[in-house]
Amino acid sequence: MKRSENTAGLRRNLIDAGCNAAAADTFMNLQVEGKTQDQLRLLKAHRAALLKKLRANQKKIDCLDYLLFTMTQETKQST
């Protein structure tokens, strides 16, 4: 694989993982500079942010599930 294809694939993976263009650019610049530890920090921070959003959405889903359960039980009792 050519370097340009590898670079494009890596950038595509970053975008697919939810990184914005600025974060992808930063990551790619760090790649050129050989700053692997900084790249790892960037990826870990992005992962942590995604997990935070996931947990917040899971809490919302749990609230909806409770509401659905409650309403379903009330509907069963009234029929």
SEDRENGU-747871 format. One record per residue (C-alpha): x, y, z; residue in one letter. Coordinates in steps of 0.1 Angstrom, whole numbers, plus 2048, in hexadecimal, padded with zeros to 3 digits. Example, Ala and Ser with C-alpha at 12.3 -4.5 7.8 and 13.67 -1.06 7.14 Angstrom:
<atoms>
87B7D384EA
8897F5847S
</atoms>
This chain:
<atoms>
800800800M
80D8227F7K
81283C813R
7F8853804S
7DE837805E
7E782E829N
7E5853833T
7C3856822A
7B7836833G
7C2842855L
7B1863850R
791852845R
79283C864N
79685B87AL
77886B869I
76484B86BD
76C84A891A
75C86C895G
77A882895C
7748A4885N
78B8B0869A
7A08C5881A
7A78A7898A
7AF89287AA
7C78AC86DD
7D88AF88FT
7DB889891F
7EA88886EM
8038A4876N
80D891895L
81387287FQ
82A886869V
83D893887E
840870896G
82D87A8B6K
81D8598BDT
8168608E2Q
8048808D9D
7EF86C8BFQ
7E68538DAL
7DB86F8F1R
7C687E8D6L
7B585D8CFL
7AF8558F3K
7A08778F9A
7898728DBH
77F8508E8R
77785E90AA
7618798FBA
74E85F8E7L
74984A906L
73C868919K
72286E8FDK
71A8498FCL
714848922R
6FE867920A
6E9858904N
6E7837917Q
6D884A935K
6BE85A91EK
6B5838910I
6B282A933D
69A84693CC
68583F91DL
685819924D
678821947Y
65D837939L
65381D91FL
65280293AF
63D817951T
625821936M
6227FD92AT
61B7F194EQ
60080C952E
5F0802931T
5EF7DE93BK
5DF7E695DQ
5C47FC94DS
5B87E2934T
</atoms>
